[in-house]
């Protein structure tokens, strides 16, 4: 018999996994606006180099992600996947999630990987990111 906490943890992980699966689909479009639809405004991004950016409007988030996916595509990225999901509940309306991102070339070989942590809010449209922190490149599983 599972403890109540285990059932809640499994449901939280499944909720986050569904979110990141949909994120991978949005990324595959290489459409910054579609990726941005997974975010709330304002959105705070903290990068590996220690700099931060705050995007106050949804349009800014879309432009930012268009530049990101354009750069990935120029570098030879064809798709991405996530791995090593970790989740923590933060009250009833938000959660923390950490994933390792793996960028893939068209032949399936690994282009790059890194760890990223997210603070997500539950909205009527589902989970949405409102803050993220990039971590140094991670070994790719």
C-alpha positions in Angstrom: 0.0 0.0 0.0 1.4 3.4 -1.0 1.5 6.3 1.5 -0.6 9.3 0.7 2.6 11.3 0.0 3.8 8.8 -2.6 0.5 9.0 -4.5 0.7 12.8 -4.4 4.3 12.8 -5.5 3.5 10.4 -8.4 0.6 12.7 -9.5 2.8 15.8 -9.3 5.5 14.1 -11.4 2.9 13.0 -14.0 1.5 16.5 -14.2 5.0 18.0 -14.8 5.9 15.2 -17.3 2.7 16.0 -19.3 3.7 19.7 -19.3 7.3 19.0 -20.5 6.0 16.6 -23.1 3.8 19.4 -24.5 6.8 21.7 -24.2 8.9 19.4 -26.5 6.0 19.5 -29.0 6.0 23.3 -28.9 9.8 23.4 -29.3 9.6 21.1 -32.3 7.7 23.8 -34.2 10.6 26.3 -33.8 7.9 28.9 -33.3 8.8 31.3 -30.5 5.2 32.3 -29.9 4.2 28.6 -29.5 7.0 28.1 -27.0 6.1 31.3 -25.2 2.5 30.0 -24.7 4.0 27.7 -22.0 5.0 30.8 -19.9 3.3 33.5 -17.8 4.1 37.2 -18.0 6.0 38.5 -16.2 8.7 35.8 -16.7 12.1 35.8 -14.9 15.0 34.0 -16.5 18.3 33.5 -14.6 21.1 32.3 -16.9 24.3 30.2 -16.3 26.4 33.4 -16.6 24.7 34.9 -13.6 22.6 37.4 -15.6 18.9 37.7 -15.4 16.2 38.9 -17.7 12.6 39.8 -16.8 10.0 39.8 -19.6 7.0 41.9 -18.6 4.7 41.2 -21.6 3.8 38.0 -23.5 5.1 39.5 -26.7 8.5 40.0 -25.2 8.6 36.3 -24.2 7.6 35.3 -27.7 10.4 37.4 -29.3 12.9 36.1 -26.8 12.1 32.5 -27.5 12.0 33.1 -31.3 15.7 34.2 -31.0 16.5 31.2 -28.8 15.0 28.6 -31.2 16.4 30.4 -34.2 19.9 30.1 -32.6 19.4 26.4 -31.8 18.2 25.7 -35.3 21.3 27.5 -36.8 23.5 25.4 -34.6 22.0 22.2 -36.1 19.3 21.4 -33.6 16.3 19.5 -35.0 14.5 18.5 -31.7 14.9 18.2 -28.0 14.0 15.8 -25.2 13.9 16.0 -21.4 15.2 13.7 -18.8 15.8 13.3 -15.0 12.6 15.1 -13.9 12.4 16.2 -10.3 9.4 17.8 -8.8 8.4 19.5 -5.5 5.0 20.8 -4.5 4.9 24.5 -3.4 1.5 24.9 -1.9 -1.6 24.0 -3.9 -1.1 26.4 -6.8 2.5 26.0 -7.9 5.4 23.5 -8.1 9.1 23.4 -8.7 10.5 21.2 -11.4 14.0 20.4 -12.6 14.8 18.7 -15.9 17.8 18.0 -18.0 17.4 19.2 -21.5 19.0 17.5 -24.4 19.1 19.1 -27.9 19.3 16.7 -30.8 20.6 16.9 -34.3 18.5 15.5 -37.2 20.4 12.2 -37.0 19.5 11.9 -33.3 23.0 12.7 -32.0 23.3 15.0 -29.0 24.1 18.6 -29.7 24.0 20.0 -26.2 22.6 19.4 -22.7 22.0 21.4 -19.5 19.9 21.3 -16.4 17.1 23.8 -15.8 14.9 24.5 -12.8 11.4 26.0 -13.2 8.8 27.5 -10.9 5.4 26.7 -12.4 1.9 28.0 -11.6 -1.3 26.2 -12.1 -3.6 28.2 -14.3 -7.0 27.5 -16.0 -4.9 26.6 -19.1 -2.7 24.2 -17.2 0.8 24.7 -15.8 2.8 27.7 -16.9 6.3 28.8 -16.1 6.9 32.1 -14.4 10.6 31.7 -13.4 13.5 29.6 -14.5 17.2 29.0 -13.6 19.7 27.5 -16.0 22.5 25.4 -14.6 25.9 24.6 -16.1 25.9 22.0 -18.9 25.0 18.5 -17.6 26.2 15.1 -18.6 23.7 13.8 -21.1 22.0 10.5 -20.1 
